[in-house]
Amino acid sequence: MNGESLPLSGLHAVVTGGGSGIGAAVAERLAHQGARITLMGRNLARLEVQAAKLGAAFEVLDVTDENSVTAAFEAARQTSGSIRILINNAGQASSASALKTDLELWRRMVDVNLTGTWLCTRAALPDLLAHGGRVVNVASTAGLIGYAYVSAYVAAKHGVVGLTRALALELAQRGVTVNAVCPGYTDTPLLAGALDKIVSTTGRSAEEALGSLTRSNPQGRLVQPSEVADAVAWLCSPGASSITGQAVAVAGGEVMTG
């Protein structure tokens, strides 16, 4: 298949949190579809490694800092042209009981997961409104249902799904689609950190901790980053031009939407 026949050929795609996990898998998938990739994130070393694999550009940013976001997106434009695809994947998860969820933890979850999604979307909007394009927000099944001991994270991810739906309606006649993918427990470094915490705080073995997570998936397994990437790539494809305002669960049947 030559470059001209690739569905995303020549389109500039920005992927936040692109240095590892779901973000890295999404960036690879979009690159294989012909997109020009700009990876964004906080970890320079990870960005450099992933960018070298893909021949991609990269920008270091803090999605919670408005000035950092503005500078990174302007630099991406200067390097790779107008932004036509935005994948808001940067996120963070921390657990605590409701009583132990202090204001610092609450603000961090909202700032990284929700405010960061908004700041990056707003930074890309001038290009998207001028040329059309796609926004895909990587939310979570936590944006569709509740989980105990992660109330701040659940609230933030519900906010991401709500923001997705609101923007989809606002931009529906402007050539821009806005959707969310909502993965269940996914085999990423973020999950590995969660498993370590379960082991250290409960005394369970690593196998028991993993089993407590995979049981929530009717398929009895972790979701793979490549599976999330396939869903994102479909939402970015020409064939998904009438799909907007949706929250697509990638979770083995854990959450039924419709």
N, C-alpha and C positions, 0 to 999 in steps of 0.2 A: 504494500500500500504506500503510495507516494505521499509526500507532505501535503499536497493540495487537496487530497481526498480525505484527510483526517478531519473529524467533525469539529474540533476546536482549533484548527489550524490558524496560527497567527494571532489568536486571542491572548491577551495578557491576563494571567490569573495570579492573584495574591492569596497566599495561604498563611494565615497566622498560626502560631504554634507548629510551624512546619518542620522543625528539626528532628522530631521523633514521633513514634506512635501513629495515631490516626492521621495527624497532619502530614507526616512524611509519606504515608501510604497514599493519601489523597493527592499530594503533589506529584508523586510518581505516576499515578493513574492519569491525571490531567496532562502531564507531559507526554505520555504515550498517545494521548488523543490529539496532540499537536499544539497544546497551549505553551506560551512562553511563561515561565514560572518565576515569581518572586516569593521567596520564603521569608517569613518574618517571625521573630521570637526573641527571647531574652538571652538564650544560651548561644554565644558566638561560636564555640567549638562545634556544637551540634549542627548549627546552620552551615558552617563551612564544609563539614563532611557531607551533609546531604546535598548541598549546592554543587559540590564537585561531582557527585554521582549523576546528577541530572543536567549538568551544564546550566544551572539556574543562577539567577541573581539572588541576593539576600540583603536584608536590612535588619539591624538590631533595633528592637523597640520594646517599650513597656506599654501594654495596651491600656493600662489604667491612667496613663499620663497623657493629657491632651496634646501637649507640645511635642512629645515623643512620637505620637501617632501621626500628627500633622507632618512632621519632618520626614518620617519614614515613607509615608505615602507620596509625598512630593518627590522624594529621591527615586522611588520606584517608577513614577511617571517619567522622570527625566531619563532613566535608564532604559525602560522597556515600553514606554508609550502608555496610552490611555488604558485604564483598568476596566476590563469587561467582565471579569469573574472575581468574586470575593468569597473566600471560604473563611468564615469566622470560627476557627477551631481552638484558639488559645483558651485555656481553662485551667481550673485548679479545684481540687476537692479536699476538704478537711472535715473530719467527723468530731462530734462532741454531743453530749446530751444537751437538751434544751437549757437546762439550768446552768450548764458550763459553757454555753455559747455566749461569749462576751461580745461586746460591741466591736472589738478589733477583728475577731474572727468573722462576725457578720458582715462587716464592711469589706473585708478582703474577698469574701465569696461573691458579694454583689459587685464589687469593683472589677474583679478579674473576669467573671463569667458574664455579667450583664452589661455593666457600663463599658467594658472593653469592647463588647460586641457592638454597642451603639456608636462608640467613638470611631471605630474602624469603618463601620457602615457609612457614617456621615462623611468620613474622609474620602470614601470612594464614590459617593453619590454624584458629584458633578460629572464625572466620566460616565457613569451608568446612565444618568439622565440624558446626556448628550448623545450617547451611542447605543444605548440598550445594553442589557447584560443580565447576569445571574448573581444572586446572593444566596449562599447556603450557610446556615448557621448550624454548627455541630452542638446540639443541645445534649439530651440524655433522656433515658426513660424516666429519670427524676424530674424532667419537665412535664411529664404526663401523669405520673402517679406520685405517691409519697413513699419515703423510706424513713425509718427511724434513725435517729442519731446523726442526721445530716440536714437538719432543718434549714440552715442558711443556704446550703448548696441547692436543695430542692426549691426553695423560694427563688433563688437566682435563675435556675434553669426553667422554672415555670415562667419567669419574666422573659427569658429568651424566646420561648414559644409564643407568648403574648405579643412581643415586639415583632416577631416574624409575621404574625397574622395581621397586625395593624399596618405594617409597611407594605405587605402584599396588596392590601386594598388601596392604599394611597398611591402605589406605583403601578397598579394594574394596567392603566392606559398609557403608560410611559415607556413600554418596551422592557420593563425590568420585572423579573420574577424573584420572589423571596420565599424560600422554603427552609425547613429545618430537618435534619436527620437526628434521630434520638436513639443512640446505641444503648444496649444493655451493657452488662459487665464485659469489657473488652480487654484482650490480652495486650496490655500496654505497660510502659514504665509507671504510669500513674496508678494502675491497678496493683502493680507489684508493691508500691509503697503502701497501699491500703491493706494488702495482705500482711505485710510486715507489722503494721500497727495492730491488726487483729491478733496476730500471734503474740506480740509483746504485751498487749493489754488483757487478753483472755486466757493465755496459757495453752491455747489450742496448738496442735501441730500445724505445719504448713499445709498438709493434705486436708486436714479438717477445715481449716480456714478457707481453702479453695473450694471445698465441697459446699460450704455454706453460701458461697456466691453462685456457683454453677447450678444449685438447686432452684434458683429463681428463674432460670431459663428452661422452658419445657423441653428443649432439645438436650438439656443436661450438659452444656458446654459453655465455654467463653466464646464471644463473638471475636472474629479476627479483624484486624485493621483493614485488610484488603476488602472485606465484605462491606464495611462502612464506605470505603473509597469507591466501590462500584456503585453504591446508591447515590453518592455525591456526584459522580461522573454522569450518571443518568439524568439527574436534575439539572446539570449544566449543558446537556446535549440539546441539539435542535428539536429533537422529538418530544422534549418536555416543555415546550413553549407555552402550553396551556395549563401547566401544573404550577400553582402558586398558592401561598398561604397554608401549605400542608406541613404536618409534622409526621415524618415517616419513621416508624419504629423499626430498628434493626436489632432485634432482640429474641429471635427464635420463638416468637409467639407469646412472650411474657406480657406484652401489652397489645391489646386489640383496639385499633382505632377505626373510625369510619362513621 
